[in-house]
């Protein structure tokens, strides 16, 4: 049982780490894109916010799966 709890925590941590890296890359790319084309800032912002929400949604799935595993 201890191994299952540890592995559940590891996959949640990996998902959070991956989401954090993804959000950082989205922000970097969005700021570069606005720097190159300031007129498209609104469209770039909308796409960046959507992409960030999808990247962070992965963490919620990982947390849900971890909780579903422990309920068994």
N, C-alpha and C positions, 0 to 999 in steps of 0.2 A: 504494500500500500504506500509506503514511503517513496518508493521509486516512481509510482504513478503521480504523486503530488509534486515531486521534483521535476519530472518531465513536463507536467502541465504548466508549472511556473516558467520553465525554460522556453516553451513555445510562445507563451504570452510575452515574455521579455524579448524574444526574437522578433515577434510581430511589431512590438512597440519600437524597437530599434530600427527595423526596416521602414516603418512609417515615418519616423523622425528623419531618417536619411532622405526619404522620398519628398517630404515636405520642404526640407532644405534645398533639394535640387529644384523643386518647383519654384520656390522663391527666387533662387539664383537665376533661373532661366527667364522668369517673368520680369525681373528687374533689368536683365540684359535686353529683353525684347522691347521694353518700354524705352530704354535708353536709345535703341536704334530707331524706333518709330513711336514718338510720343503721341501722335494722333490716334493710335490704336490702343491707348492705355485702358479704356473702359472694356473693350473686348478681351484684352489680355487679362485684366483683373477678374472678369467673370470666369474665364477658363481656369485661371489659377485657383480661384476659390472652389470651383467644382472639383478640380483635380486634388486639392488638399483634402476636401471632405471625403472623397473616395479612398485616398491613402489612409486617412485616419479611421475610416470605417473598418479596415482590416483588423485593427486592434479590437474593436468591439466584437467581431466574429471570433477572434481568438479567445477573448474573455468568456464569451458565451459557450464556446466549445469546452473550455476548461471547466466551467461550472457544470455543464451537462455531463462531463466525465465523472465528476465527484459525486453526483446524485445517484449513481448506479450502485 
